[in-house]
């Protein structure tokens, strides 16, 4: 089973990302669940969403405390301890940022596998708005290959209707521009 935690701000699409990822996994015949985690937050408040993907039935129905992958949609959240809390030692941190690997690692004190993409710039250029959720799905796929890009076609068309092609383009561009940095040993 793969467990993924998304961190974003209200209105950025973290919950939608989780739902789309679960639907893409189901398209592949896998079992998946997406669990939003937010209360009465307002737009812009930190939110989290969780996804579990497995080849077998999933019996758990609670938040993810030891994720294999953490996806950060908003770089301003990197300073919050919860973001990398519980991330497995062999886990992957996928970050939307324009900063370099060294800058990110220094700011959050993280030596594990890191995937970086400037999803904000891609979203503005491709979608015309600074909503990075589909861009970050592309980065997640590059970092983990947890599902295939093709598995998103139907869920995207259902969710975004006429904007599906733009969102798929943003996802593909983000996939192509994501840089993976392996875990540092020293």
N, CA, C and O of each residue as an XYZ file, in Angstrom:
744
protein
N       0.842     -1.176      0.000
C       0.000      0.000      0.000
C       0.889      1.241      0.000
O       1.929      1.282      0.657
N       0.458      2.243     -0.747
C       1.145      3.529     -0.782
C       0.240      4.543     -0.100
O      -0.950      4.630     -0.403
N       0.809      5.306      0.821
C       0.057      6.337      1.528
C       0.655      7.704      1.206
O       1.860      7.922      1.325
N      -0.226      8.615      0.795
C       0.202      9.937      0.334
C      -0.570     10.999      1.094
O      -1.783     10.897      1.276
N       0.154     12.022      1.536
C      -0.486     13.146      2.228
C      -0.232     14.416      1.423
O       0.904     14.717      1.057
N      -1.302     15.154      1.153
C      -1.224     16.426      0.447
C      -1.369     17.562      1.453
O      -2.203     17.497      2.357
N      -0.555     18.599      1.292
C      -0.679     19.812      2.101
C      -0.869     20.988      1.157
O      -0.117     21.164      0.199
N      -1.889     21.788      1.446
C      -2.153     22.970      0.643
C      -2.895     23.980      1.483
O      -2.959     23.873      2.708
N      -3.444     24.943      0.819
C      -4.283     25.944      1.485
C      -5.676     25.844      0.877
O      -5.840     25.460     -0.281
N      -6.668     26.196      1.676
C      -8.044     26.149      1.193
C      -8.193     26.880     -0.126
O      -7.796     28.041     -0.236
N      -8.749     26.232     -1.114
C      -8.937     26.832     -2.428
C      -7.867     26.478     -3.435
O      -7.999     26.822     -4.610
N      -6.795     25.792     -3.008
C      -5.714     25.433     -3.933
C      -5.905     24.070     -4.587
O      -5.186     23.727     -5.525
N      -6.861     23.297     -4.103
C      -7.152     22.026     -4.760
C      -6.497     20.793     -4.171
O      -6.408     19.776     -4.859
N      -6.035     20.836     -2.929
C      -5.427     19.647     -2.319
C      -6.437     18.506     -2.241
O      -6.104     17.357     -2.532
N      -7.667     18.822     -1.848
C      -8.698     17.793     -1.741
C      -9.037     17.250     -3.126
O      -9.208     16.042     -3.293
N      -9.135     18.121     -4.105
C      -9.404     17.684     -5.481
C      -8.272     16.812     -5.992
O      -8.526     15.820     -6.676
N      -7.027     17.154     -5.678
C      -5.883     16.333     -6.085
C      -6.013     14.928     -5.537
O      -5.810     13.951     -6.257
N      -6.351     14.829     -4.263
C      -6.496     13.515     -3.627
C      -7.594     12.710     -4.312
O      -7.421     11.523     -4.587
N      -8.716     13.353     -4.583
C      -9.823     12.661     -5.249
C      -9.426     12.191     -6.647
O      -9.705     11.053     -7.023
N      -8.782     13.058     -7.409
C      -8.366     12.689     -8.768
C      -7.362     11.542     -8.755
O      -7.438     10.642     -9.591
N      -6.428     11.568     -7.816
C      -5.440     10.497     -7.718
C      -6.113      9.171     -7.389
O      -5.785      8.143     -7.983
N      -7.047      9.187     -6.452
C      -7.769      7.955     -6.102
C      -8.556      7.437     -7.304
O      -8.551      6.236     -7.571
N      -9.226      8.320     -8.024
C      -9.989      7.910     -9.202
C      -9.076      7.342    -10.294
O      -9.440      6.374    -10.962
N      -7.902      7.933    -10.475
C      -6.937      7.423    -11.459
C      -6.476      6.024    -11.077
O      -6.336      5.162    -11.944
N      -6.238      5.788     -9.798
C      -5.828      4.455     -9.341
C      -6.946      3.439     -9.587
O      -6.687      2.309    -10.002
N      -8.175      3.846     -9.332
C      -9.322      2.965     -9.569
C      -9.445      2.645    -11.064
O      -9.809      1.529    -11.434
N      -9.140      3.627    -11.918
C      -9.135      3.396    -13.372
C      -8.189      2.254    -13.739
O      -8.421      1.541    -14.714
N      -7.130      2.085    -12.959
C      -6.142      1.034    -13.209
C      -6.506     -0.283    -12.528
O      -5.742     -1.247    -12.590
N      -7.653     -0.325    -11.888
C      -8.069     -1.556    -11.225
C      -7.528     -1.716     -9.816
O      -7.636     -2.788     -9.221
N      -6.950     -0.657     -9.284
C      -6.426     -0.697     -7.924
C      -7.517     -0.266     -6.948
O      -8.545      0.277     -7.351
N      -7.286     -0.510     -5.684
C      -8.165     -0.007     -4.636
C      -7.593      1.322     -4.169
O      -6.376      1.474     -4.063
N      -8.460      2.279     -3.893
C      -7.981      3.591     -3.465
C      -9.029      4.288     -2.629
O     -10.227      4.030     -2.750
N      -8.553      5.170     -1.784
C      -9.451      6.027     -1.017
C      -8.817      7.396     -0.869
O      -7.602      7.524     -0.713
N      -9.655      8.410     -0.919
C      -9.222      9.787     -0.699
C      -9.974     10.300      0.515
O     -11.195     10.168      0.607
N      -9.232     10.889      1.450
C      -9.825     11.379      2.687
C      -9.439     12.842      2.868
O      -8.260     13.149      3.042
N     -10.418     13.751      2.830
C     -10.091     15.152      3.089
C      -9.935     15.379      4.591
O     -10.515     14.654      5.399
N      -9.158     16.375      4.950
C      -8.986     16.701      6.365
C      -9.057     18.216      6.516
O      -8.052     18.915      6.391
N     -10.227     18.693      6.778
C     -10.402     20.113      7.021
C     -11.657     20.309      7.845
O     -12.594     19.514      7.771
N     -11.669     21.341      8.606
C     -12.835     21.673      9.417
C     -13.474     22.913      8.849
O     -13.711     23.001      7.644
N     -13.752     23.863      9.698
C     -14.399     25.095      9.224
C     -13.395     26.109      8.691
O     -13.603     27.317      8.806
N     -12.300     25.613      8.106
C     -11.270     26.525      7.625
C     -11.822     27.438      6.534
O     -12.799     27.118      5.858
N     -11.188     28.539      6.394
C     -11.553     29.486      5.352
C     -10.546     29.374      4.210
O      -9.496     28.746      4.345
N     -10.883     29.985      3.108
C      -9.970     29.995      1.961
C      -8.606     30.521      2.422
O      -8.516     31.559      3.078
N      -7.569     29.798      2.073
C      -6.218     30.198      2.434
C      -5.679     29.540      3.691
O      -4.477     29.608      3.946
N      -6.530     28.908      4.482
C      -6.066     28.220      5.688
C      -5.432     26.881      5.296
O      -5.847     26.278      4.307
N      -4.440     26.407      6.049
C      -3.827     25.111      5.732
C      -4.842     23.966      5.781
O      -5.658     23.873      6.698
N      -4.764     23.099      4.768
C      -5.602     21.904      4.719
C      -4.721     20.710      4.341
O      -3.627     20.870      3.800
N      -5.219     19.533      4.635
C      -4.525     18.309      4.241
C      -5.534     17.363      3.614
O      -6.734     17.455      3.871
N      -5.043     16.468      2.800
C      -5.866     15.413      2.211
C      -4.991     14.172      2.113
O      -3.776     14.267      1.939
N      -5.615     13.023      2.225
C      -4.879     11.763      2.259
C      -5.363     10.833      1.163
O      -6.538     10.839      0.797
N      -4.438     10.031      0.642
C      -4.779      9.021     -0.360
C      -4.052      7.735     -0.010
O      -2.865      7.729      0.316
N      -4.802      6.653     -0.088
C      -4.220      5.315      0.024
C      -4.486      4.597     -1.291
O      -5.587      4.664     -1.836
N      -3.464      3.909     -1.794
C      -3.595      3.127     -3.020
C      -2.996      1.759     -2.750
O      -1.903      1.634     -2.199
N      -3.750      0.724     -3.157
C      -3.290     -0.641     -2.894
C      -3.824     -1.584     -3.969
O      -4.809     -1.283     -4.644
N      -3.173     -2.701     -4.113
C      -3.675     -3.758     -4.992
C      -4.708     -4.607     -4.261
O      -5.409     -5.406     -4.883
N      -4.805     -4.440     -2.950
C      -5.753     -5.182     -2.117
C      -6.741     -4.219     -1.476
O      -6.520     -3.009     -1.459
N      -7.819     -4.759     -0.957
C      -8.807     -3.930     -0.265
C      -8.141     -3.148      0.862
O      -7.226     -3.637      1.524
N      -8.619     -1.930      1.064
C      -8.083     -1.068      2.106
C      -9.070     -1.060      3.269
O     -10.242     -0.718      3.110
N      -8.572     -1.442      4.432
C      -9.456     -1.568      5.596
C      -9.386     -0.362      6.521
O     -10.217     -0.225      7.419
N      -8.418      0.504      6.319
C      -8.238      1.658      7.192
C      -9.101      2.825      6.733
O      -9.314      3.016      5.536
N      -9.597      3.603      7.691
C     -10.429      4.765      7.365
C     -10.065      5.940      8.262
O     -10.934      6.521      8.912
N      -8.816      6.284      8.297
C      -8.361      7.392      9.130
C      -7.226      8.107      8.420
O      -6.759      7.661      7.372
N      -6.790      9.207      8.988
C      -5.717     10.001      8.400
C      -4.420      9.219      8.262
O      -4.276      8.125      8.807
N      -3.500      9.787      7.541
C      -2.199      9.146      7.307
C      -1.154      9.862      8.145
O      -0.936     11.065      7.998
N      -0.512      9.109      9.024
C       0.454      9.685      9.956
C       1.896      9.338      9.603
O       2.820      9.998     10.078
N       2.102      8.318      8.781
C       3.433      7.926      8.330
C       3.409      7.728      6.815
O       3.495      6.601      6.327
N       3.291      8.833      6.077
C       3.149      8.724      4.625
C       4.426      8.267      3.928
O       5.539      8.478      4.411
N       4.223      7.639      2.784
C       5.335      7.296      1.899
C       5.737      8.520      1.089
O       6.903      8.706      0.740
N       4.736      9.351      0.801
C       4.939     10.540     -0.029
C       4.169     11.706      0.581
O       3.035     11.548      1.032
N       4.801     12.878      0.590
C       4.125     14.108      0.994
C       4.223     15.071     -0.188
O       5.299     15.280     -0.747
N       3.078     15.653     -0.557
C       3.006     16.606     -1.653
C       2.624     17.968     -1.075
O       1.601     18.100     -0.402
N       3.451     18.975     -1.341
C       3.224     20.323     -0.810
C       2.863     21.259     -1.961
O       3.703     21.586     -2.800
N       1.590     21.687     -1.985
C       1.103     22.545     -3.058
C       1.520     24.000     -2.886
O       1.647     24.727     -3.870
N       1.732     24.426     -1.658
C       2.049     25.824     -1.371
C       3.380     25.896     -0.626
O       3.484     25.385      0.489
N       4.406     26.522     -1.224
C       5.717     26.548     -0.586
C       5.740     27.268      0.758
O       6.648     27.039      1.557
N       4.765     28.130      1.026
C       4.747     28.816      2.322
C       4.454     27.855      3.471
O       4.648     28.212      4.634
N       3.995     26.654      3.169
C       3.694     25.668      4.203
C       4.924     24.863      4.630
O       4.876     24.136      5.622
N       6.015     24.992      3.891
C       7.208     24.196      4.196
C       7.727     24.429      5.611
O       8.338     23.534      6.193
N       7.501     25.588      6.162
C       7.980     25.886      7.509
C       7.162     25.235      8.614
O       7.580     25.243      9.772
N       6.006     24.671      8.281
C       5.178     24.030      9.298
C       5.693     22.620      9.599
O       5.905     21.836      8.674
N       5.897     22.288     10.872
C       6.426     20.963     11.229
C       5.557     19.806     10.734
O       6.076     18.726     10.451
N       4.257     20.015     10.628
C       3.348     18.946     10.220
C       3.647     18.439      8.811
O       3.353     17.287      8.493
N       4.225     19.285      7.971
C       4.432     18.925      6.571
C       5.304     17.686      6.422
O       4.945     16.777      5.674
N       6.416     17.625      7.099
C       7.262     16.433      6.960
C       7.119     15.477      8.148
O       7.846     14.489      8.251
N       6.196     15.774      9.022
C       5.949     14.930     10.182
C       5.574     13.509      9.760
O       4.655     13.314      8.964
N       6.279     12.537     10.290
C       5.964     11.138     10.044
C       6.388     10.604      8.693
O       6.215      9.415      8.429
N       6.942     11.447      7.821
C       7.368     10.977      6.500
C       8.383      9.852      6.673
O       9.380     10.007      7.378
N       8.123      8.733      6.032
C       8.992      7.570      6.172
C      10.416      7.900      5.735
O      10.640      8.755      4.878
N      11.365      7.206      6.340
C      12.781      7.474      6.052
C      13.098      7.320      4.568
O      13.931      8.053      4.034
N      12.447      6.379      3.902
C      12.655      6.189      2.467
C      11.567      6.889      1.644
O      11.366      6.573      0.471
N      10.875      7.835      2.268
C       9.786      8.550      1.617
C      10.268      9.613      0.645
O      11.466      9.835      0.465
N       9.293     10.260      0.027
C       9.564     11.295     -0.972
C       8.774     12.542     -0.616
O       7.588     12.467     -0.297
N       9.440     13.691     -0.673
C       8.803     14.980     -0.459
C       8.728     15.681     -1.812
O       9.754     15.943     -2.439
N       7.510     15.983     -2.258
C       7.272     16.624     -3.555
C       6.834     18.061     -3.272
O       5.817     18.288     -2.617
N       7.610     19.034     -3.772
C       7.419     20.426     -3.372
C       7.240     21.355     -4.568
O       7.961     21.265     -5.561
N       6.269     22.242     -4.448
C       6.087     23.345     -5.386
C       6.960     24.491     -4.894
O       6.678     25.090     -3.856
N       8.008     24.793     -5.631
C       8.891     25.895     -5.256
C       9.742     26.318     -6.446
O       9.973     25.542     -7.373
N      10.198     27.553     -6.402
C      11.159     28.031     -7.400
C      12.577     27.983     -6.826
O      13.544     28.300     -7.518
N      12.691     27.587     -5.563
C      14.005     27.539     -4.910
C      14.816     26.322     -5.366
O      14.277     25.366     -5.924
N      16.119     26.387     -5.113
C      17.013     25.291     -5.472
C      16.912     24.160     -4.455
O      16.336     24.320     -3.379
N      17.476     23.029     -4.813
C      17.523     21.885     -3.892
C      18.162     22.285     -2.568
O      17.610     22.005     -1.504
N      19.324     22.940     -2.624
C      20.029     23.322     -1.397
C      19.197     24.273     -0.541
O      19.168     24.144      0.682
N      18.524     25.225     -1.177
C      17.695     26.170     -0.418
C      16.540     25.450      0.291
O      16.241     25.737      1.450
N      15.904     24.527     -0.406
C      14.791     23.791      0.205
C      15.296     22.921      1.341
O      14.731     22.931      2.435
N      16.352     22.170      1.087
C      16.881     21.272      2.116
C      17.311     22.055      3.368
O      17.064     21.622      4.493
N      17.936     23.174      3.165
C      18.392     23.984      4.296
C      17.205     24.558      5.075
O      17.210     24.559      6.306
N      16.210     25.036      4.371
C      15.084     25.684      5.054
C      14.240     24.709      5.861
O      13.671     25.090      6.884
N      14.149     23.454      5.418
C      13.303     22.496      6.142
C      14.083     21.378      6.820
O      13.494     20.497      7.447
N      15.410     21.413      6.696
C      16.255     20.398      7.332
C      15.817     18.992      6.914
O      15.425     18.170      7.743
N      15.893     18.743      5.611
C      15.444     17.465      5.054
C      16.508     16.905      4.124
O      16.962     17.592      3.209
N      16.912     15.648      4.358
C      17.937     15.011      3.533
C      17.403     13.865      2.681
O      18.171     13.221      1.965
N      16.105     13.601      2.745
C      15.507     12.501      1.991
C      15.311     12.840      0.522
O      15.718     13.903      0.052
N      14.679     11.917     -0.192
C      14.404     12.135     -1.610
C      13.448     13.314     -1.760
O      12.442     13.422     -1.059
N      13.795     14.193     -2.696
C      13.096     15.449     -2.874
C      12.763     15.638     -4.356
O      13.619     15.443     -5.219
N      11.527     16.013     -4.640
C      11.121     16.335     -6.007
C      10.665     17.789     -6.006
O       9.825     18.187     -5.200
N      11.225     18.571     -6.913
C      10.949     20.009     -6.959
C      10.428     20.401     -8.335
O      10.938     19.958     -9.364
N       9.389     21.252     -8.327
C       8.872     21.835     -9.559
C       8.293     23.206     -9.218
O       7.739     23.405     -8.137
N       8.425     24.134    -10.140
C       7.814     25.452     -9.958
C       6.397     25.391    -10.519
O       6.108     25.941    -11.582
N       5.525     24.716     -9.786
C       4.144     24.496    -10.227
C       3.354     25.797    -10.310
O       2.443     25.915    -11.130
N       3.690     26.770     -9.475
C       2.969     28.048     -9.510
C       3.134     28.731    -10.865
O       2.163     29.223    -11.439
N       4.356     28.758    -11.368
C       4.606     29.374    -12.682
C       3.921     28.601    -13.796
O       3.352     29.195    -14.712
N       3.974     27.277    -13.719
C       3.321     26.448    -14.740
C       1.815     26.676    -14.721
O       1.195     26.795    -15.778
N       1.218     26.738    -13.529
C      -0.231     26.941    -13.412
C      -0.646     28.284    -14.002
O      -1.630     28.361    -14.737
N       0.089     29.330    -13.686
C      -0.253     30.657    -14.212
C      -0.123     30.684    -15.729
O      -0.977     31.234    -16.423
N       0.946     30.088    -16.234
C       1.187     30.085    -17.675
C       0.180     29.195    -18.421
O      -0.306     29.574    -19.487
N      -0.127     28.034    -17.876
C      -0.966     27.064    -18.567
C      -2.458     27.240    -18.294
O      -3.283     27.147    -19.202
N      -2.793     27.496    -17.020
C      -4.199     27.579    -16.616
C      -4.707     29.012    -16.478
O      -5.912     29.261    -16.513
N      -3.771     29.950    -16.319
C      -4.147     31.341    -16.137
C      -4.502     31.691    -14.703
O      -4.910     32.819    -14.427
N      -4.355     30.742    -13.783
C      -4.639     30.960    -12.358
C      -3.579     30.241    -11.522
O      -2.999     29.257    -11.982
N      -3.319     30.716    -10.308
C      -2.271     30.101     -9.478
C      -2.765     28.895     -8.664
O      -2.426     28.768     -7.488
N      -3.550     28.024     -9.272
C      -4.022     26.809     -8.604
C      -3.145     25.661     -9.096
O      -3.163     25.307    -10.275
N      -2.378     25.087     -8.170
C      -1.312     24.163     -8.551
C      -1.660     22.683     -8.447
O      -0.788     21.837     -8.647
N      -2.908     22.350     -8.141
C      -3.212     20.957     -7.846
C      -2.891     19.984     -8.980
O      -2.251     18.961     -8.737
N      -3.314     20.270    -10.197
C      -3.031     19.313    -11.268
C      -1.548     19.323    -11.653
O      -1.006     18.306    -12.084
N      -0.910     20.461    -11.496
C       0.537     20.517    -11.736
C       1.268     19.599    -10.753
O       2.185     18.867    -11.125
N       0.845     19.657     -9.509
C       1.516     18.843     -8.493
C       1.234     17.351     -8.668
O       2.030     16.513     -8.244
N       0.119     17.025     -9.281
C      -0.114     15.613     -9.614
C       0.910     15.139    -10.637
O       1.392     14.009    -10.555
N       1.246     15.993    -11.598
C       2.293     15.648    -12.562
C       3.627     15.428    -11.876
O       4.355     14.494    -12.212
N       3.954     16.286    -10.912
C       5.203     16.140    -10.162
C       5.193     14.847     -9.341
O       6.203     14.147     -9.260
N       4.063     14.544     -8.743
C       3.928     13.310     -7.975
C       4.162     12.090     -8.861
O       4.858     11.154     -8.467
N       3.583     12.102    -10.048
C       3.775     10.968    -10.963
C       5.232     10.803    -11.366
O       5.723      9.680    -11.479
N       5.925     11.915    -11.584
C       7.345     11.842    -11.936
C       8.151     11.265    -10.772
O       9.090     10.498    -10.984
N       7.785     11.632     -9.554
C       8.533     11.202     -8.371
C       8.211      9.774     -7.948
O       9.028      9.130     -7.291
N       7.038      9.270     -8.312
C       6.639      7.979     -7.753
C       6.093      6.963     -8.742
O       6.159      5.762     -8.479
N       5.561      7.400     -9.857
C       4.925      6.504    -10.822
C       3.870      5.626    -10.157
O       3.703      4.464    -10.527
N       3.152      6.187     -9.167
C       2.146      5.439     -8.420
C       0.956      5.053     -9.313
O       0.319      4.025     -9.084
N       0.663      5.860    -10.311
C      -0.309      5.555    -11.363
C       0.233      6.150    -12.662
O       1.205      6.904    -12.653
N      -0.407      5.802    -13.773
C       0.047      6.348    -15.053
C      -0.680      7.645    -15.380
O      -1.783      7.890    -14.890
N      -0.075      8.448    -16.185
C      -0.678      9.705    -16.630
C      -1.997      9.441    -17.371
O      -2.964     10.184    -17.203
N      -2.030      8.407    -18.169
C      -3.221      8.079    -18.941
C      -4.426      7.797    -18.052
O      -5.565      8.015    -18.466
N      -4.190      7.318    -16.846
C      -5.278      6.996    -15.927
C      -6.023      8.237    -15.445
O      -7.102      8.127    -14.862
N      -5.460      9.400    -15.684
C      -6.108     10.656    -15.274
C      -7.075     11.197    -16.327
O      -7.869     12.087    -16.022
N      -7.028     10.691    -17.537
C      -7.842     11.263    -18.605
C      -9.326     11.289    -18.249
O      -9.944     12.353    -18.303
N      -9.907     10.164    -17.892
C     -11.341     10.127    -17.570
C     -11.685     10.926    -16.320
O     -12.629     11.716    -16.357
N     -10.956     10.754    -15.203
C     -11.288     11.571    -14.032
C     -11.194     13.075    -14.300
O     -12.020     13.843    -13.806
N     -10.201     13.496    -15.072
C     -10.047     14.922    -15.390
C     -11.215     15.419    -16.238
O     -11.735     16.511    -16.007
N     -11.620     14.625    -17.210
C     -12.740     15.034    -18.065
C     -14.019     15.146    -17.261
O     -14.827     16.042    -17.503
N     -14.212     14.248    -16.306
C     -15.412     14.304    -15.473
C     -15.372     15.497    -14.520
O     -16.388     16.161    -14.317
N     -14.216     15.771    -13.939
C     -14.094     16.831    -12.945
C     -14.067     18.227    -13.567
O     -14.740     19.140    -13.089
N     -13.288     18.386    -14.632
C     -13.037     19.718    -15.181
C     -13.782     20.032    -16.469
O     -13.702     21.153    -16.970
N     -14.497     19.070    -17.006
C     -15.287     19.264    -18.235
C     -14.453     19.959    -19.317
O     -13.492     19.369    -19.811
N     -14.792     21.185    -19.694
C     -14.116     21.901    -20.773
C     -12.686     22.296    -20.464
O     -11.911     22.572    -21.381
N     -12.319     22.330    -19.190
C     -10.957     22.716    -18.805
C     -10.042     21.503    -18.622
O      -8.904     21.645    -18.175
N     -10.535     20.317    -18.965
C      -9.741     19.098    -18.759
C      -8.429     19.135    -19.538
O      -7.379     18.786    -18.999
N      -8.481     19.556    -20.805
C      -7.268     19.565    -21.631
C      -6.199     20.493    -21.054
O      -5.020     20.142    -21.023
N      -6.613     21.671    -20.599
C      -5.654     22.603    -19.982
C      -5.014     21.977    -18.749
O      -3.804     22.083    -18.548
N      -5.834     21.324    -17.922
C      -5.313     20.711    -16.708
C      -4.394     19.532    -17.025
O      -3.382     19.338    -16.352
N      -4.735     18.755    -18.035
C      -3.848     17.663    -18.448
C      -2.537     18.223    -19.000
O      -1.472     17.659    -18.749
N      -2.602     19.318    -19.741
C      -1.382     19.966    -20.251
C      -0.515     20.455    -19.101
O       0.705     20.292    -19.123
N      -1.151     21.060    -18.086
C      -0.403     21.534    -16.917
C       0.261     20.357    -16.199
O       1.404     20.456    -15.753
N      -0.457     19.262    -16.095
C       0.088     18.074    -15.445
C       1.288     17.534    -16.217
O       2.313     17.201    -15.623
N       1.161     17.449    -17.525
C       2.260     16.943    -18.366
C       3.484     17.859    -18.282
O       4.615     17.387    -18.160
N       3.246     19.165    -18.349
C       4.371     20.099    -18.287
C       5.082     19.989    -16.948
O       6.311     19.998    -16.889
N       4.320     19.887    -15.888
C       4.899     19.744    -14.559
C       5.682     18.444    -14.452
O       6.774     18.417    -13.885
N       5.130     17.375    -14.991
C       5.831     16.083    -15.014
C       7.198     16.257    -15.676
O       8.213     15.796    -15.154
N       7.214     16.919    -16.819
C       8.457     17.099    -17.573
C       9.462     18.005    -16.870
O      10.669     17.841    -17.048
N       8.985     18.952    -16.081
C       9.886     19.909    -15.435
C      10.282     19.538    -14.007
O      11.125     20.209    -13.412
N       9.699     18.502    -13.458
C      10.037     18.087    -12.089
C      11.432     17.495    -12.062
O      11.794     16.678    -12.908
N      12.209     17.918    -11.078
C      13.565     17.408    -10.886
C      13.582     16.586     -9.602
O      13.106     17.036     -8.560
N      14.131     15.388     -9.685
C      14.206     14.478     -8.539
C      15.632     14.507     -7.987
O      16.606     14.357     -8.724
N      15.724     14.701     -6.682
C      17.014     14.680     -5.992
C      16.976     13.522     -4.999
O      16.130     13.491     -4.105
N      17.868     12.597     -5.156
C      17.888     11.414     -4.291
C      18.318     11.794     -2.879
O      18.885     12.860     -2.639
N      18.032     10.898     -1.972
C      18.376     11.078     -0.567
C      19.871     11.319     -0.426
O      20.686     10.649     -1.059
N      20.214     12.287      0.413
C      21.624     12.565      0.687
C      22.119     11.639      1.770
O      21.461     11.463      2.796
N      23.257     11.055      1.551
C      23.799     10.107      2.519
C      24.679     10.770      3.560
O      24.876     10.224      4.646
N      25.205     11.934      3.243
C      26.067     12.640      4.205
C      25.557     14.033      4.456
O      26.151     14.777      5.236
